[in-house]
Amino acid sequence: MRDLPLRRGQLVTTFGPGALVISPEGESAMIGSLDKWFYDKNENRIKSFEEFEIQEPRLRSLLRVKKLLLPPDFRPGYQYKGGGNAITQTNTDLYIPLLRFPTWHYCPVCKTLHQTSMASRTSWLDCKECKKQRKMIQVPFVIVCEHGHISDFPWREWVHGDEKTNCEGLMKLVSTGGATLDSLKVKCSCGKDTERSLKGIMSRKTTEDMDDSGISELSKILNRKTNELYRCPGKKPWYGSEKDIEDCSGFPIAALKNSINVYFPNTISAIHLPGEHNIEVENLIDMFEKYGITSLWLNDFEKLEEKMKIAKKLCPPEISEYSDSDIELAILYIEGAIEEDEVLPEQVNTRKAEIELRKKEFETLIKDVDTKNLKVRKEWNPSDGSDYEVSINFNLINRVTKLKETIALIGFDRLSTHEDEGKNQIVKGKRLLFKDPDLLENNWLPAYKVYGEGIFFTLSLEKLISWEERSDVSRYFNKLITRIEKKGANVDDTLLKPRNILLHTLSHIIIDELALTCGYNSASLRERMYFNDNQCGVLIYTSSGDVDGTFGGLVRMGKKERFFPVVEKAIDKARWCSSDPVCSEIGKTSGQGVNNFNGAACHSCSYLPETSCELGNLFLDRTLLIDPKIGFFNID
């Protein structure tokens, strides 16, 4: 496989460690673990990380890592070699490791299966059947388990119906015509009743029928001679070797290598906040980031006086205009000494970290803010009055003319997301990203920063509480609680309130309406929900701009004379779905969507693109907005 260009943002999301990436030629490879990310072509680790470090101490502190690093960018060394006037450049020829996967291929002529190593850079192999070199095609299937492992499909074990087989005959993957797995067959040259279709390898029972602890069909039927359950091999090929194996009790399932359920990145993001200090300290923090004064630099010095001395030396003369006390505070902020309450790594999970991050964000977004990386302008509150009837349900509208968001990769899942795993989720995620997570040099996580704009609004908490306490609203909402309990799902209690489902649905329909007028499509807009404790707000934002921000189209729609008409149109459209009356009736009875966690909400009325919704298009219900009897926007 040739060198493959990837964006830095993709390496923190879609194509993180353990993910499969497809080249334009159709070859697939796996992104290697973080241990090998900052090495050059000669396998030498870089000595200086300062230029890659992202200054977000609040997020770094909550994740309990020493640093957040941008993925390395590629700088070809040959461009910086030459005569005495050659440009000096550091950190050249840095590659992200790619490993060929799956390793099984088949000949396009005779269909014979061949296996190569993960380190192979070419798909040209000698065909043992054709007796000539062919450009082989990778097989389309891999096997994955819910513990994050991924392996080659066990072709030899499958065709012989025995995972302990020692046959070394040539195998072929042939198609008998048709669009089902039953039409694909594996044959072995040993000829001992060794022909078997792939029927059942991707089958998995639904939750309603699950009576066997989640055992996949592949696990049950692979060993057809002994009827023993086939367990996951426990392989982690992104570590760089086929020998990287751990014991696993999971039941694997076959999946297409480009299927969406092969890799779910787990990320956490934070909006940059100015902090509880003066504007001079904010300017110093920005100056430190611009001139590469990072925690890595500062940690080389023990005394604060030495750290201040090096900061003054590296910064431009303008730093002399600031007091020593402000410089000291900026240094402490960069080092992460000004942190929230101490949290042990084993106590950290994604949900708790999100709550801590958003608590401070909410408190900041309701104010006027004017710093380099966050600018918030108050637009409207109830005392300003409004001619729009819908305004009585709102408590605040602020326009966020500029924001900076830092997004960090904290792990990944396979088959399905596991947001409810509890206290060890972040620790488990790091152990998937690194081969040796306990090494001191591996105390970091990949991240990237983006700039954008947005609209922040809150609903009237007083009206929401009064609405929630109505008996008819409680009776209706209890249907969702019953469905969740029936599925045995572990859903965060802070989410399961009528106001939160209402706010989430309102966010979706407003984004859909904004996409028609603000200049951004719905896939470029995102929601950021604030519904903990006494919070009930949403930040609708875009983060697709550069360091100077975005074009202002979304902020323009935050003006009260534009925003309230958008809300009224969105609510009016939500009264009718093109799938009604089916959508509304199913929503009021059995529910719909994944695990029936949605009410009256479907692709035709309430769903957003995957990148826009924080909750995977779950916990949505138009009924709570517009129903004639219990709808929040229909009550007096």
Summary of the structure (lengths in Angstrom):
residues: 636
radius of gyration: 27.7
end to end distance: 64.7
largest distance: 85.3
contacts: 2005
relative contact order: 0.10
helix: 33%
strand: 21%
